[in-house]
Amino acid sequence: MTRRHPPGTYPVFRRDAGRLSVRYVRSWITRGQQEHGTPLSTAQTAALDAFDEILADPRMPLRVRLRRGDLLLLDNTTILHGRTPFTDPPPPHTGRCLTRVWAD
């Protein structure tokens, strides 16, 4: 059964066909609750704090160093991801090329 959500909204955690997906941006959650007029409860804030603590644990990330010619494909619905800062090399070298592709 697919549940419909108002445009621009979605659940943070969702299970479809036994597969868990996560869309987590803490500031969006907090702002959305404030705009709705129902700030997060103490228990909800504590749950998000615990989740943030797990995400901040330096043992959690898998770090992948990309080199020239490497390609990394991620399914944004099944992996939480972030990036470390990147600085393009100085001229005369060309900068990086990032392309976003949506594939179903």
N, C-alpha and C positions, 0 to 999 in steps of 0.2 A: 504494500500500500504506500503510495507516494503522497506525502503531505505537502500542501501548498503553503507558502509563506508570502506575506506582502512583498511587493517589489523592493529590492535592496535589503531584505532581511533574510536571515537563515539561522539555523541552530548552530551553536558552537560545536557540539558533538552530535554525530548522526550515524546511525547504523542502517546500511542498505544491503540487503542480501547477505547478511552476516559480516559485512565489511565495515569497519569503523573509519569514519573520516572526521577530521578536525579542521575548523577554521577559527583560529584564535588570534585576536588582536585585543589585548586587555583594554586599551583606551576606547575602542569601539563599544565594548560591552558596557563599560562605566558610563560613557556618554549617552548611549542608547537608553540605559535605565534612567539616567537623570532627565533626559528629554521626555521620557514617558511619564515622568513624575513619580517613579517608584525606585528610589535609590537601592543599591544592593544592601541586603541584610548583613549583619555581622558574620553569620555563618557562610553566606555566599562570598563575602570578601575574604574570609579565611580560606575557603576552598581555592579561590583564584590565587591568593598568596602562596598556598602550598604548591599549586601548579607552576607558578612563576619560579619558585625555589627549585623545583625539579628541573625546569628548563635552563636555569642558570648554573646548574651543577656542571663543573668543567669535565666531568667524566661522561656526560651524556652525548655531546656532539660527535659525529663522525666527520672528521676533517678530510677534505679531498683537495689536493693541490692540482689545479689544472695547468697544463702546459700548452704551448702553441699547438694548435690542431686538435686539441681535446674537445670532446662534446659530452655534456652532461645533461641527461634527460631526467626530469623528476615528475612524478604525479603529485600535483599540489594538494590533492584530496587525501593522500595517504601518508604524507611526510611533512613534518614541520621543518621549515628551512629558513636560513638566514644567510647573510653574506658578510664577510669581513671586508674592511675598506680596500679599495683597489686604486692605484694611481697609474695612469697611463705613462708609458716611457716618454722621455723628452724628445723633441724633434731631433732628427728627421724621421724617427720611427713613427709608424702609424699607430693609432689608438686601437683599442679593442672593439670588437663588433659583437653586440648582444642582440639576439633576436628572440622574441617571444612567439610561441606557436601554440595554438589550442588544437588539440587532436582528440577526437572521440573514438 
